[in-house]
């Protein structure tokens, strides 16, 4: 088993935290973002790389601007 990229781990943490802050399940985020729940789960666990279109869908599902989601990611990277 390979070690996940630290950037993907941090992005997954940001998605999970933002989702939980909104009291959303993975299924609810997936539905709001137009993704499969398994896809959201894999992103949160850093098992899947994130394409730009997926990042935009996640931001929409969380009702965030993409820049806000990336700002949260930047904060997470500074803490790591």
DSSP file (Angstrom, degrees, kcal/mol; ACC not computed):
  #  RESIDUE AA STRUCTURE BP1 BP2  ACC     N-H-->O    O-->H-N    N-H-->O    O-->H-N    TCO  KAPPA ALPHA  PHI   PSI    X-CA   Y-CA   Z-CA
    1    1 A X              0   0    0      0, 0.0     2,-0.2     0, 0.0     0, 0.0   0.000 360.0 360.0 360.0 133.1    0.0    0.0    0.0
    2    2 A X        -     0   0    0      1,-0.1     2,-0.4     0, 0.0     0, 0.0  -0.495 360.0-109.7 -85.9 155.0    1.4    3.4   -1.0
    3    3 A X        -     0   0    0     -2,-0.2     3,-0.1     1,-0.1    -1,-0.1  -0.695  39.7-117.0 -80.6 128.7    1.6    6.4    1.3
    4    4 A X        -     0   0    0     -2,-0.4     2,-0.1     1,-0.1    43,-0.1  -0.322  33.5 -94.7 -67.7 150.1   -0.9    9.1    0.3
    5    5 A X    >>  -     0   0    0     41,-0.2     4,-2.0     1,-0.1     3,-0.6  -0.431  30.3-131.1 -61.2 130.9    0.3   12.4   -0.8
    6    6 A X  H 3> S+     0   0    0      1,-0.3     4,-2.4     2,-0.2     5,-0.2   0.810 106.8  58.3 -58.6 -31.1    0.3   14.8    2.2
    7    7 A X  H 3> S+     0   0    0      2,-0.2     4,-2.3     1,-0.2    -1,-0.3   0.890 106.6  47.4 -67.1 -37.9   -1.5   17.4    0.1
    8    8 A X  H <> S+     0   0    0     -3,-0.6     4,-2.6     2,-0.2    38,-0.3   0.875 110.0  53.2 -69.7 -36.6   -4.4   15.0   -0.6
    9    9 A X  H  X S+     0   0    0     -4,-2.0     4,-2.1     2,-0.2    -2,-0.2   0.941 111.4  46.0 -60.9 -47.0   -4.5   14.1    3.1
   10   10 A X  H  X S+     0   0    0     -4,-2.4     4,-2.0     2,-0.2    -2,-0.2   0.898 112.3  50.0 -65.2 -40.5   -4.8   17.8    4.0
   11   11 A X  H  X S+     0   0    0     -4,-2.3     4,-2.5     1,-0.2    -1,-0.2   0.919 109.8  51.7 -64.5 -41.5   -7.5   18.4    1.3
   12   12 A X  H  X S+     0   0    0     -4,-2.6     4,-2.6     1,-0.2    -1,-0.2   0.892 108.6  51.0 -60.3 -40.2   -9.5   15.5    2.6
   13   13 A X  H  X S+     0   0    0     -4,-2.1     4,-2.7     2,-0.2    -1,-0.2   0.894 109.6  50.7 -63.5 -39.7   -9.3   16.8    6.1
   14   14 A X  H  X S+     0   0    0     -4,-2.0     4,-2.7     2,-0.2     5,-0.2   0.927 111.3  47.3 -64.8 -45.1  -10.6   20.2    4.9
   15   15 A X  H  X S+     0   0    0     -4,-2.5     4,-2.6     2,-0.2     5,-0.2   0.937 113.6  48.2 -61.9 -46.1  -13.5   18.6    3.0
   16   16 A X  H  X S+     0   0    0     -4,-2.6     4,-2.7     2,-0.2     5,-0.2   0.927 113.8  46.5 -61.0 -45.7  -14.4   16.5    6.0
   17   17 A X  H  X S+     0   0    0     -4,-2.7     4,-2.7     2,-0.2    -2,-0.2   0.931 113.9  47.4 -63.7 -45.8  -14.2   19.4    8.5
   18   18 A X  H  X S+     0   0    0     -4,-2.7     4,-0.9     2,-0.2    -1,-0.2   0.895 113.6  49.1 -63.5 -39.3  -16.3   21.7    6.2
   19   19 A X  H ><>S+     0   0    0     -4,-2.6     5,-2.3    -5,-0.2     3,-0.7   0.938 113.6  45.1 -64.6 -47.1  -18.8   18.9    5.7
   20   20 A X  H ><5S+     0   0    0     -4,-2.7     3,-2.1     1,-0.2    -2,-0.2   0.871 105.7  60.6 -66.5 -36.5  -19.1   18.2    9.4
   21   21 A X  H 3<5S+     0   0    0     -4,-2.7    -1,-0.2     1,-0.3    -2,-0.2   0.774 108.5  46.0 -59.7 -24.6  -19.3   21.9   10.2
   22   22 A X  T <<5S-     0   0    0     -4,-0.9    -1,-0.3    -3,-0.7    -2,-0.2   0.255 115.3-118.5-100.4  10.9  -22.4   22.0    8.1
   23   23 A X  T < 5 +     0   0    0     -3,-2.1     2,-0.4     1,-0.2    -3,-0.2   0.882  63.8 149.9  52.5  42.8  -23.8   18.8    9.7
   24   24 A X      < -     0   0    0     -5,-2.3    -1,-0.2    -6,-0.1     2,-0.1  -0.836  41.8-137.9-105.8 142.1  -23.8   17.0    6.3
   25   25 A X     >  -     0   0    0     -2,-0.4     4,-2.4    -3,-0.1     5,-0.2  -0.458  32.5-106.8 -81.7 167.2  -23.3   13.4    5.8
   26   26 A X  H  > S+     0   0    0      1,-0.2     4,-2.8     2,-0.2     5,-0.2   0.893 124.0  53.5 -60.3 -38.1  -21.0   12.2    3.0
   27   27 A X  H  > S+     0   0    0      2,-0.2     4,-2.5     1,-0.2    -1,-0.2   0.903 107.6  49.2 -64.1 -41.3  -24.1   11.2    1.1
   28   28 A X  H  > S+     0   0    0      2,-0.2     4,-2.5     1,-0.2    -2,-0.2   0.916 113.3  46.5 -65.8 -42.7  -25.6   14.6    1.5
   29   29 A X  H  X S+     0   0    0     -4,-2.4     4,-2.3     2,-0.2     6,-0.2   0.933 111.5  52.1 -63.9 -44.2  -22.5   16.3    0.2
   30   30 A X  H  X>S+     0   0    0     -4,-2.8     5,-2.9     1,-0.2     4,-1.1   0.925 111.7  46.2 -57.6 -45.3  -22.3   13.9   -2.6
   31   31 A X  H  <5S+     0   0    0     -4,-2.5     3,-0.5     1,-0.2    -1,-0.2   0.925 113.9  47.8 -63.7 -44.8  -25.8   14.6   -3.6
   32   32 A X  H  <5S+     0   0    0     -4,-2.5    -1,-0.2     1,-0.2    -2,-0.2   0.811 117.9  42.4 -66.1 -29.2  -25.3   18.4   -3.3
   33   33 A X  H  <5S-     0   0    0     -4,-2.3    -1,-0.2    -5,-0.2    -2,-0.2   0.533 110.9-117.2 -95.1  -8.4  -22.1   18.2   -5.4
   34   34 A X  T  <5S+     0   0    0     -4,-1.1     2,-0.3    -3,-0.5    -3,-0.2   0.847  74.3 121.8  73.7  33.6  -23.4   15.8   -8.0
   35   35 A X      < -     0   0    0     -5,-2.9    -1,-0.3    -6,-0.2     2,-0.3  -0.772  69.4 -97.5-121.1 166.2  -20.8   13.1   -7.0
   36   36 A X     >  -     0   0    0     -2,-0.3     4,-1.8     1,-0.1     3,-0.4  -0.626  30.5-125.3 -79.5 144.8  -21.0    9.5   -5.8
   37   37 A X  H  > S+     0   0    0     -2,-0.3     4,-2.5     1,-0.2     5,-0.2   0.871 112.8  57.0 -58.6 -37.3  -20.8    9.1   -2.0
   38   38 A X  H  > S+     0   0    0      1,-0.2     4,-2.5     2,-0.2    -1,-0.2   0.877 103.5  54.0 -61.6 -37.0  -17.9    6.7   -2.5
   39   39 A X  H  > S+     0   0    0     -3,-0.4     4,-2.1     2,-0.2    -1,-0.2   0.930 109.0  47.2 -62.4 -46.5  -16.1    9.4   -4.4
   40   40 A X  H  X S+     0   0    0     -4,-1.8     4,-2.6     1,-0.2    -2,-0.2   0.924 112.0  51.2 -61.0 -44.8  -16.5   11.8   -1.5
   41   41 A X  H  X S+     0   0    0     -4,-2.5     4,-1.7     1,-0.2    -2,-0.2   0.915 109.7  49.2 -59.1 -44.8  -15.3    9.1    0.9
   42   42 A X  H  <>S+     0   0    0     -4,-2.5     5,-3.1     2,-0.2     6,-0.8   0.860 111.0  50.1 -66.1 -35.4  -12.2    8.4   -1.2
   43   43 A X  H ><5S+     0   0    0     -4,-2.1     3,-1.7     3,-0.2    -2,-0.2   0.941 110.0  49.9 -66.4 -47.0  -11.4   12.1   -1.3
   44   44 A X  H 3<5S+     0   0    0     -4,-2.6    -2,-0.2     1,-0.3    -1,-0.2   0.814 113.1  47.0 -62.3 -29.9  -11.7   12.5    2.4
   45   45 A X  T 3<5S-     0   0    0     -4,-1.7    -1,-0.3    -5,-0.2    -2,-0.2   0.319 114.0-117.8 -94.0   8.0   -9.5    9.5    3.0
   46   46 A X  T < 5S+     0   0    0     -3,-1.7   -41,-0.2   -38,-0.3    -3,-0.2   0.785  80.4 123.4  61.8  30.0   -6.9   10.8    0.4
   47   47 A X      < +     0   0    0     -5,-3.1     2,-0.4    -6,-0.2    -4,-0.2   0.377  66.1  50.3 -97.6   2.4   -7.4    7.7   -1.8
   48   48 A X  S    S-     0   0    0     -6,-0.8    -2,-0.1    -5,-0.2    -1,-0.1  -0.992  78.2-127.9-144.7 133.0   -8.3    9.8   -4.8
   49   49 A X        -     0   0    0     -2,-0.4     2,-0.5    -3,-0.1    -2,-0.0  -0.423  31.8-124.5 -71.1 155.0   -6.7   12.8   -6.5
   50   50 A X        -     0   0    0     -2,-0.1     2,-0.1    -7,-0.1    -1,-0.1  -0.910  16.0-150.6-112.8 123.1   -9.0   15.7   -7.1
   51   51 A X     >  -     0   0    0     -2,-0.5     4,-2.5     1,-0.1     5,-0.2  -0.468  30.8-109.5 -81.3 160.7   -9.6   17.2  -10.5
   52   52 A X  H  > S+     0   0    0      1,-0.2     4,-2.4     2,-0.2     5,-0.2   0.905 119.8  53.0 -57.9 -42.9  -10.5   20.9  -10.8
   53   53 A X  H  > S+     0   0    0      1,-0.2     4,-2.0     2,-0.2    -1,-0.2   0.884 109.5  49.1 -63.0 -36.8  -14.0   20.1  -11.8
   54   54 A X  H  > S+     0   0    0      2,-0.2     4,-2.7     1,-0.2    -1,-0.2   0.907 108.9  52.5 -68.4 -41.3  -14.4   17.9   -8.7
   55   55 A X  H  X S+     0   0    0     -4,-2.5     4,-2.5     1,-0.2    -2,-0.2   0.915 110.2  49.1 -59.0 -42.6  -13.0   20.7   -6.5
   56   56 A X  H  X S+     0   0    0     -4,-2.4     4,-2.3     1,-0.2    -1,-0.2   0.895 111.0  49.6 -64.8 -39.7  -15.6   23.1   -8.0
   57   57 A X  H  X S+     0   0    0     -4,-2.0     4,-2.7     2,-0.2    -2,-0.2   0.907 111.2  49.2 -65.3 -41.6  -18.4   20.6   -7.4
   58   58 A X  H  X S+     0   0    0     -4,-2.7     4,-2.1     2,-0.2    -2,-0.2   0.928 110.3  50.5 -64.0 -45.0  -17.3   20.1   -3.8
   59   59 A X  H  <>S+     0   0    0     -4,-2.5     5,-3.0     1,-0.2     4,-0.4   0.930 112.1  47.8 -58.3 -45.3  -17.2   23.8   -3.2
   60   60 A X  H ><5S+     0   0    0     -4,-2.3     3,-1.3     1,-0.2    -2,-0.2   0.925 110.3  51.8 -60.4 -44.8  -20.7   24.2   -4.6
   61   61 A X  H 3<5S+     0   0    0     -4,-2.7    -1,-0.2     1,-0.3    -2,-0.2   0.825 112.8  45.0 -62.5 -31.6  -22.0   21.3   -2.5
   62   62 A X  T 3<5S-     0   0    0     -4,-2.1    -1,-0.3    -5,-0.2    -2,-0.2   0.431 113.7-120.1 -88.9  -0.3  -20.5   23.0    0.6
   63   63 A X  T < 5S+     0   0    0     -3,-1.3     2,-0.3    -4,-0.4    -3,-0.2   0.914  71.4 128.7  57.1  46.1  -21.9   26.3   -0.5
   64   64 A X      < -     0   0    0     -5,-3.0    -1,-0.2    -6,-0.1     2,-0.2  -0.902  65.6-111.8-121.9 153.2  -18.4   27.8   -0.5
   65   65 A X    >>  -     0   0    0     -2,-0.3     4,-2.0     1,-0.1     3,-0.6  -0.594  34.3-116.7 -72.8 149.1  -16.6   29.8   -3.2
   66   66 A X  H 3> S+     0   0    0      1,-0.2     4,-2.5    -2,-0.2     5,-0.2   0.883 118.2  56.1 -54.8 -37.4  -13.7   27.7   -4.6
   67   67 A X  H 3> S+     0   0    0      1,-0.2     4,-1.9     2,-0.2    -1,-0.2   0.851 105.2  51.7 -64.6 -33.3  -11.4   30.3   -3.2
   68   68 A X  H <> S+     0   0    0     -3,-0.6     4,-2.0     2,-0.2    -1,-0.2   0.905 109.6  48.9 -68.2 -41.5  -12.8   29.8    0.3
   69   69 A X  H  X S+     0   0    0     -4,-2.0     4,-1.8     1,-0.2    -2,-0.2   0.912 112.9  47.5 -63.8 -41.9  -12.3   26.1    0.1
   70   70 A X  H  X S+     0   0    0     -4,-2.5     4,-2.6     2,-0.2    -1,-0.2   0.826 107.7  56.0 -69.7 -30.7   -8.7   26.6   -1.1
   71   71 A X  H  X S+     0   0    0     -4,-1.9     4,-2.2     2,-0.2    -1,-0.2   0.900 107.3  49.5 -65.3 -39.9   -8.2   29.2    1.7
   72   72 A X  H  X S+     0   0    0     -4,-2.0     4,-2.2     2,-0.2    -2,-0.2   0.894 110.5  51.0 -63.2 -39.2   -9.2   26.5    4.2
   73   73 A X  H  X S+     0   0    0     -4,-1.8     4,-2.5     2,-0.2    -2,-0.2   0.920 107.8  52.2 -62.7 -44.7   -6.8   24.1    2.5
   74   74 A X  H  X S+     0   0    0     -4,-2.6     4,-2.1     1,-0.2    -2,-0.2   0.910 109.0  50.3 -58.5 -43.3   -4.0   26.7    2.8
   75   75 A X  H  X S+     0   0    0     -4,-2.2     4,-1.7     1,-0.2    -1,-0.2   0.924 110.3  49.9 -60.1 -44.7   -4.7   27.1    6.6
   76   76 A X  H  X S+     0   0    0     -4,-2.2     4,-1.5     1,-0.2    -2,-0.2   0.901 109.6  51.0 -61.7 -42.0   -4.6   23.3    7.0
   77   77 A X  H  < S+     0   0    0     -4,-2.5    -1,-0.2     1,-0.2    -2,-0.2   0.869 107.6  53.0 -65.0 -36.6   -1.2   23.1    5.1
   78   78 A X  H  < S+     0   0    0     -4,-2.1    -1,-0.2     1,-0.2    -2,-0.2   0.861 110.4  48.1 -66.6 -34.1    0.3   25.8    7.4
   79   79 A X  H  <        0   0    0     -4,-1.7    -1,-0.2     1,-0.2    -2,-0.2   0.795 360.0 360.0 -74.4 -28.5   -0.8   23.8   10.4
   80   80 A X     <        0   0    0     -4,-1.5    -1,-0.2    -5,-0.2    -2,-0.2   0.487 360.0 360.0 -70.9 360.0    0.7   20.6    9.1
